[in-house]
Amino acid sequence: MNLEALLTARLAPAFAQVAQATVDPAVRRSRHADFQSGAALPLAGPLGRPPRDIAARVLAAADLAGIATAEISGPGFLNLRLTDEVIAAGVNDLAADARLGVPRTMRPERIVVDYSSPNIAKELTVGHLRSTVIGDAIARLLEWLGHDVVRANHLGDWGTAFGMLIEHLGGGDADEITDLTAFYQAARARFDADEDFRTRSRLRVVALQGGDEDTLRQWRHFVAASQRYLLAAYHRLRVTLAPQDFTGESFYNDKLEPVVAELAGKGLLRESEGALCAFPPGFTGRGGDPLPLIVRKSDGGFGYAATDLAALRYRTGELGATRLLYVVGAPQRTHFAMVYAVAAAAGWLPAGVRAEHVGFGSILGTDGKMFRTRSGDSVKLAAVLDEAVTRAAALAPSAEVARAVGIGAVKYADLSGDRMSDYVFDWDRMLALTGNTGPYLQYAYARTRGILRKAQAAPGPIRITAPAERALAVELLGFAQVVTGLTESLELHRLAGYLHGLAQTFSAFFEACPVLKAPAGVRESRLGLCELTGRTLRQGLDLLGIETPERL
């Protein structure tokens, strides 16, 4: 039962009668009542009446019998309090619904979610965490809502670095590399120090791009070894990326020349200092000069823009996607805006097809600076996860639960704040059993399961007999609105905030309303509230990619 829709349906005719026009009642959850309508306030000017007078006329005309009581507050708000019977009916409907009141979309889209996107032959660092975790939660959410989601892990698996790496391998077996970062650093040091090695590396790039079979064979070994490493890391993170989602830059090699030819044919490219560039309107540099998007470099090679354009063209043209989401750090905002502008001008983003940059801020250390090791190096993601699991062992009854709590804490800390903001990586805060943390929500879920295990009766129909029951029921009824609202906003912190509020409300209910010792009838009703709370917490955390241990 969508209570907001129910109240809107009852208020809309009354507003239309008073205003002599169609009016959105603007029903929203409120701290002052169950719901509140502020639609009378903007009508004051057009109607020439005080908002409180308008609200009174709407209230007199509205049919709220059996649904809610209402009163006028402040300058003209309508405070709406639902009847206990409506609330009870609503939560009983939720309890009987496998989807907890969240409908599947009536207009499914094919949506490409581009996320994680590491470079082959390098280990994941904490810098990959945000794109991977945010992107996976978005993919989970949109898929659960009924969209056809295509996960795209745009791997950096091509380019000049591979000549250096293959030459450093020297005919060895890439499968035997145990530390990708150390191997890459050794190759880079050798490249910087040895002129002969630099020459051989560059020749190896030519051989790779020319299709030399021996070089390609070694390149494939690097890619395969790196993909196995990535899959193990994703499995540990409980990220849903699979082998079929890996689409490297190499996939678009034969699509780059057609991109250039089509852009040139449409008059969208011009030469600048030997390079072929697009100059989408509205983008200027610091001096006010038009900002170029370099499609083909002066040496004839292709840069990131060409590959991104080829990928976009492929995703809309051949995959038939109508929405493209690029989960990439905020500093890349201008680059992607220019790519989208050029793609739109080329006709690759026709009407009804959209591309969006889903940006995010940085991870900071407790000193407020970029999160790095003491030596200034990037922090390996595996080291962070190891530390999280070790610290979580103090909270967990088993190694498996410690893994779920530790890694869940890291993911929740990332997802619980506004993604556009930077956040501080603070072990003490993220692993706390109080506050807006992953462990707090996992503990709340485990508590619901513990109560149900101890019960001598099955959950029954829910009735409202106490204020704390009512508050919990109203909170449960808000889940669907929060989840469906994320379809466009992709503001995952709103789901995290809702789950935290639900856990807090459940804690207050648990303290105020005995469950196992309640009299017959009340006990079964309260068990029903416990079960529904647990299901909602589990589903919400699953959308965020976080496990819910049965015991904690």
N, C-alpha and C positions, 0 to 999 in steps of 0.2 A: 504494500500500500504506500503510494507516494503522497505523504501528508501535505507537502507543499502544493502539489497539483490539486489535491482535494479542496484545500482552502482557496486556492486561486479560482477554481471552478465555482465556488460559492460566492466569492467576492466580486468576480469580474462583471456579472450582470448588474450588481448594485452600483459599481463605479460607472458602468456605461449609462445607467439610468440617470445618475447625478450629473455626469459630465456631458451627456448627450454625444458620446464618442467612445470608441474602443480604448480601454485603459488597461495596462498591465498592472495588476494589484501589487506587484513587487513584494511578494511574500518571502520572507527570509527567516532563518533561525535567529533567535534573539536571546540575550542574557536576561532580559526583563520579562520574558514570557516564553511560551513554547515557540511561537512564531510572531513576527511583526510585519505589518504593512505600512510603508511610508509613502504610498502613492498619492495621498491627499496633499502632501506638501507642494509638489511641482504644479498641482492644479490650481493653486491659489491665484496666480497671475491670470491665467486664461479665464477663470470663472469669476474673478473679482470678489472672492469670498475668503475669509480666514480659513486656514487649513483645518482647524478644530471643527469649524462649522461644516466643512465638507465631509470630514470624517464622521461626524454625527449623522449626517444625512445618509452616508453610505451604510453605516451601522444599522440605521432604521430600515433600510431597504434590503439588507442582506439576509439570506436564509441560512442561518448557522445552527438551526435547531438540531440537537442530537450530535452535533459535530464539535462545537467549540463555544466558549463564552468570549466576549471581547469587551475591552474598555479603551477609552481614548487617553493617551498620555502625552506629556510634553507639548510640543507645538502642533501636534496633529497626527501622531502615530496611532495605529490600531494595534493594541497588544492582544494576541490571540492565545487562549488557553484551551487545549483540546480536552474533551471529556475522557475519563478513564476508560469508558467502553470502547471508544474509537482507538485509543492507544493499545488496549488489550487485543482488539481485533487485528490491528496492524501487526503486532509482534507475533501473533499466532499464524498469520499469513506468512510471515518471514520464516517461522520455524518449519512450515510445510513446504517451503520453496528451496530447492537445491541451490539456487543462485542468490539467495538472500535478498530477493527483491530487485536485483540488478538485471535489467532486460538486455538481451542481445540486440545490437544495433539493427534498425530497419533498413539502413543504407550502408551495407558493408563496402569497404574500399580495399583495393590492393595497396598496401602501404609498405614502402621500403624503409627500414630503420638501419642506417649506416652507423655502426658503433664499434668500439674497441680499436680496430685498425692499427695494430702494432707493425713494426718492421721485422721482417724475417731475419733470423740469425742474431737477434738480440733478445735478452730476457725482458720480461715485463717489469716495469718499475712502478712505484706508487703513482707516477704521472699517468699511467694507463688506467688507474682505478676508476676515476670518475666517469669517463666515457663508457667503460665496460659495465659498470654497475647501473648507471642511469639509463643507458641504452637498453640493457636487458630488462629492466623494470618497465620501460615504455613498451617494449615488444610484448612482454607478458600481459600487460594491461590491455593493449589494443587487441591482442589475440583473444583474450577472455571476453572482450566486449563483442566479438564476432567478426572482426576484420581479418582479411587475408594478409598476414604479415610476412614479409620477406626480410629475413635478417641478412645484413650485408657486412661482412668483416673484410674491409678494404685493405688487404695486406700490402705492405711495402716490400714487394718481392722482386723488384727489377731495378736496374740502374747501375751506376758506376761502382757502388760499394761492393757489388758481387764479383767484379773482376778482382778486386783486392782480396776478398775472402777466399775465392776459389784458388787463386794463386798461392795464398798462404797455406791452404790445405795441402797443396803439393801432391795431389793424387791420393791423399788419405781418405778415410771414411768419415763422412760427416756424422754418422750415427754414433761415433765414439766420442764426440765432443760433449763434455759434461758441464761446462760452464760457458754458455754462449757469449756472455758479456766479456769474460776474460779473453776468449778467442778473438772477438771483434777488436778489443783494445790492443791485443798483441799484433793483429794484422794492421791496424791503424798506425801503431808505433813504427812498425817495419816500413809501411808506406811512406811515412814522414821522413824516415832516416835514410832510406836506401833508394838511390836514383834508379838503379837497375831493376829493383823490385817494382818501383812505380811504373816504369816502362812496360814491364811484363804484365802488370795489372791492367794497364790501359789497353794493351793488345788483347788481353783476355776479355775485356768488355766488348771490343770489336768482334771477337770470336763468338761471344754470347749473343750479341745482337744479330750477327750474321747467321746464326743457326748451327754453329759447329757442334756436332753431336757429342763429342767428348766433354766439351764445356757444358753443354746443356745437361748431360747426365750428372755431372757434379753439382750443377745448380739445382737439379731436381732432388738430389740427396739432401742438400741444405734445406730446401723448402719442406721436404717430408719430415726431416728431423725436427725442424722448428714447429711444424704443425702438430706433431705428437706432443711436444713440450707445451704448446698453447692449449691443446685439448685437456691435458692433465691439469693445467692451471685453471681453466674454465670450470672443469668438473669440481675442483676444490672450492672454487668461489660460488658454486651452484649457479653458474651462468649457462644459458641454454644454447649458446653458439655450438654448432656441429660442423663436421667436415664439409657438408654441402653448402654451408654459409660462407666458406672462405673463397673470396674472389679477389685475387691479387691484381696489382697494377699490370702484370704481364698479360692478363686476360684481355686488356684493352689495346694491346700493341697494334693489332691489325685494324683497329677502329680509329686510330689517331689521324692518319692521313685523310680518311673520309671526312672527319670533323673539320680539319683545316680547309679541305676543298669546299665543303658546304658553306662554311662561314665566309670564305673568300668569295664564293659565288653570289652570296647575298650582300656583299659589300660591307661586311662587318669587321674586316681586318685591314690594317694598313701597316706599312713598314715603319719601324722606329729603331734607329741605330742597328740596323741589320736584322732585327727580330720582327716577327709578325705578331701584332698586338691588336686586341680589341679595346676600344675606349667607350665603355658604356656611359651614357650621360648621367651626370649627377655625382660622379666620383672624381675628386681632385686631390692632389698632393698638398703638402704644406705651403708651397708657393702659389697655389691656386691653379697650377697646370693640370690638364686632364691626366687622370691616373690610368696607366696601361695595365691590361691583363695580358701577360705574355703567353701566347698560345704556342708559338714555335720560337725557340731561342736562335740567336744569331749564328750558332754553330750547327744549326739544323736539327738539334735535339728537341725533345718535348719536355715541358715542365709539368708541375702539378696541375696547372689550369687546364691543360689539354686533356690529361687523364680524367680530371673531374668532369669536364664537359662531355667526354666520351661516355663516362659512367652514367651521367644524367640522361644523355640521349638514349642509351641502351635501356635504362630503367623505365623511362616513359614510353619509348618507342617499341621495344621488343618485349619487355616484361609487362607492359600495360599498367604500370603503377599510376595512381592518381594523386598520391601524396608521398613526398620524399622527406624524410627526417634525417638530418645530419647531426649526430651527437658529438660535437667537437668543441673544444675550449673557446671561451669568449674572444681571445685574441684573433681568431680566424674569422670573425664576423664580417669584416670588409671583404675578405677574399671570397667568401661564399656568396655574399650579396652581389658581387660583381659577376660571379659565375652564373647566378640565377638570372641576372639582368641580360647577359649575353645569350643564355639559353632561351629566354623568353623572346628576345629579338629574333632568334633563329627559328622560332616556332616549335621548340622542343618542350615548352611549358604552355600548352594551349589552354584555352578557357576550361576551367574545372579541374586543372592539374596544378598542384602547388608544391613548392619546395621550401623547407623551413630549416633554419639553422637553430638547433637546440643547444644553446651555449651553456657554459658553466664556468664558475670561478676556480680559483686555485686552492690547493691544500697547503696550509701554513704550519710551521712548527710552533711550539709554545712561545718562541721568541718573536713571533709575528712575521718571520721571513719564510721564504719558500722552504718546504719540508725537505731537508737533505741530511746526509750523514755529516758527522763532524768534519770530515775531510772535504766536504762540499760536493760529494758525488751523489748521484741519484740513488734513492733508497729502493732496493729490490723489493718487489711486491711479495715474493715468497718469504722474505725475512719479516715483513710486516705481519703476514698471516701466521707464521710460526710463533711470533711473539704474542699475537692475539690469542692463539689457542693455549699457549703456555700460561698466560695470565688468567684465562677463563677457567683453567683447571681448578682453581680455588673455589669456583662457584658451582662446579658441575659434579654430578655423581659418577660420570664415566668419561672415557676419552672421546666417545662419539658425541656426547652432549657438550663437552668442552669445545669440540670442533664447531658444532652448530652455534654455540653461544659466542665464541671468539670471532668467528668470521661474520656471524650475523651482526655483532656489535660494530665491526668495521663498516659493513655495508649500510647499516642503519644510520650511523653517524654521518655518512655521506648523503643519504637520501632525506634526512629529517629537516635539513635547512633549505632555504631558498637556493636552488641550484646556481643562480647567477651570483651568489655571494661567495667570497672566500670563506673557508672555515679552518679552525685550528685543530690539528690532530693531537688529541689529548687522551692518553690511555685511561687515566683515572675517570674522566667524565664518560667516555664511551662504554666503559665496562661497569659503570655503577648500576646497582639494583634499584636506584631511585631516579626520578627525573625522566626526561624524554629520551630514553635509551632503548636499544634493542633488548638487552637483558631484562629490563623492567617489563616490556611487553611479553617477552617469552615467559617470564615468571607468572604474569597474569594469566596467560593461556594455560600453563602447567597447573595453576591453582584451580581453574575451572575443571580440568581433567581429574585432579585429585579429589575434588568434591564429588564428582560423578562416580568415581571408583568406590568411594566410601558409602555411597547412598544405598539404602535398602529398598529403594523404589525407583521406578523409571520416571523420566521427566513427563509432566502432564501439561494440559492446557494452562496458559499463563493468565493469571488474574492480577489486577492491581489492588493491593491491600495496604501499601505503605508508600510514603513519599520517595524513599530510596529506590523502590521497585519502579515507580513511575519514571524517575529520572533516568534509570538505566534503560527502560523500555524506549523512551523518547530518543536517547542516544543511539540505540540500535537501529531505530527507524531512519536515522540519517545516513546510513552507510551507502545506500544506492545513489543518493543525490551527490555525495562526495565523489564516488567512483565515476559516475557518468560525466561529472563536470570536468574530469581530467582529460577527456577525449581531445579537447582543443587546447586547454591550457598546458597540459603535460607538467603541471606543478606538483610533483610527487610529494613534496613536503606537506601538502594539504591532506593527503591520505595518511601520512605518518602522524600528523597532528591530530587527525580524527581518531586514529587508533590509540594514541596516547590519552586523549580525552576519554575514550571508551574504557580504557584500563583504569583510569582514575575513578571514573564513575562506578565501575564494577567494584573497586576496592572499597568505596564508600558504602555501596550496597552490602558487601560482605561483612563490613563492620556493624552496620545498622540492622541487618536482617538475618537472623539465624536461618540456616538452610536445613542441615541435617536434623536439628532439634525442633524444627517448626512442626505445628500440628498437621495431621493428614489433610490433604487438599492444598494447603499453603506450601507444604514441603515440595510436592510435585510441581507446583507452579514455579517455585523458586529454582528448582532443578532445571526447569525449562528455560528460565532466564540464564542460568549458568551455561547450559549447553549452547544456547543461541549466542551468548557472548563469546564462548570458545570458538565456535564456528566462524564468527565474524573476524575475530583476531587472527585465526589461522588463514582465512581467505585473504584478508588484507595484507598480512605479512608475506604470504606466498606471492602476491602480485609484486611485492617489492623484492622478491627473490630470497626471502629469509625463512629459515626453517623454524619449526615450532616443536621442540622436544616435549614429550608427554610428561616427563618428570624433570624437575629442576630444584 
